[in-house]
Amino acid sequence: MLIIKCAACKTKLFRYDKIGPGEVLRCHKDRIKKVFEAAKDDDRIICPCGNKIGISKGSFYKMIGKAFTYSGTKRNK
C-alpha cells in the first residue's frame, strides 16, 4: 500500500494499492482504498491547499508527476 501525499503541503490524500514495480503514473479508481483529504472537482483530484494532483480518464486518474509524493511499499505480481 502506498500513501499518496501532496508535494506542496505534505497532506495525506489517499491510500492506494500499487501492483507492480513501475512508477505511479495512473491510479486506478477501484484500487483507492481510503480517502483522507483528497477532493474531486470537475474530474480532477485536488488537495485542500489547491494543488492539482490528477485528472480523471475514465476508470483511472492520470497523475501529475511533480504534484505528489508517496511512501510505502508496492505489491509485486
C-alpha positions in Angstrom: 0.0 0.0 0.0 1.2 3.5 -0.8 0.2 6.7 0.9 -0.2 9.5 -1.7 0.7 12.9 -0.3 0.6 16.5 -1.7 4.1 17.7 -2.7 3.3 21.2 -1.7 1.8 20.9 1.8 2.6 17.2 2.6 -1.1 16.4 3.4 -2.1 12.8 3.2 -4.6 12.4 0.3 -5.4 8.7 -0.1 -4.2 5.1 0.3 -3.5 3.3 -2.9 -2.9 -0.4 -3.6 0.0 -0.3 -6.2 0.6 -3.5 -8.2 3.9 -3.9 -10.0 7.4 -2.2 -9.7 6.8 0.8 -12.1 6.2 4.5 -11.5 2.9 5.8 -10.2 1.6 7.3 -13.5 -2.0 6.1 -13.1 -4.1 5.4 -10.1 -7.0 3.1 -10.8 -10.2 4.2 -9.0 -11.0 0.7 -7.8 -7.6 0.4 -6.0 -8.0 3.5 -3.9 -8.7 2.0 -0.5 -9.1 5.0 1.8 -9.5 8.8 1.0 -8.0 11.1 3.7 -8.2 14.7 2.3 -8.5 14.5 -1.5 -11.4 16.3 -3.1 -12.8 15.7 -6.6 -13.6 18.8 -8.6 -14.6 18.7 -12.3 -13.0 15.2 -12.8 -9.7 16.2 -11.0 -8.1 15.3 -7.7 -7.3 18.4 -5.8 -5.6 18.9 -2.5 -7.2 21.2 0.1 -4.3 23.6 -0.5 -5.4 23.9 -4.2 -2.7 21.8 -5.8 -3.9 19.7 -8.7 -2.9 16.0 -8.2 -4.5 14.1 -11.1 -7.0 14.1 -13.9 -9.8 11.6 -14.4 -9.5 9.5 -17.6 -12.4 7.0 -17.1 -11.5 4.1 -14.8 -8.2 5.7 -13.6 -6.6 9.0 -12.7 -3.7 10.3 -14.7 -1.3 11.6 -12.1 0.6 14.8 -12.4 4.2 13.8 -11.6 5.6 16.7 -9.7 2.3 17.3 -7.7 2.5 14.4 -5.3 4.9 12.2 -3.3 4.3 8.7 -1.9 5.6 6.4 0.8 5.0 2.7 1.4 5.6 -0.5 -0.5 4.5 -1.7 -3.9 3.0 -5.1 -4.3 4.8 -7.2 -6.9 3.0 -9.7 -9.1 
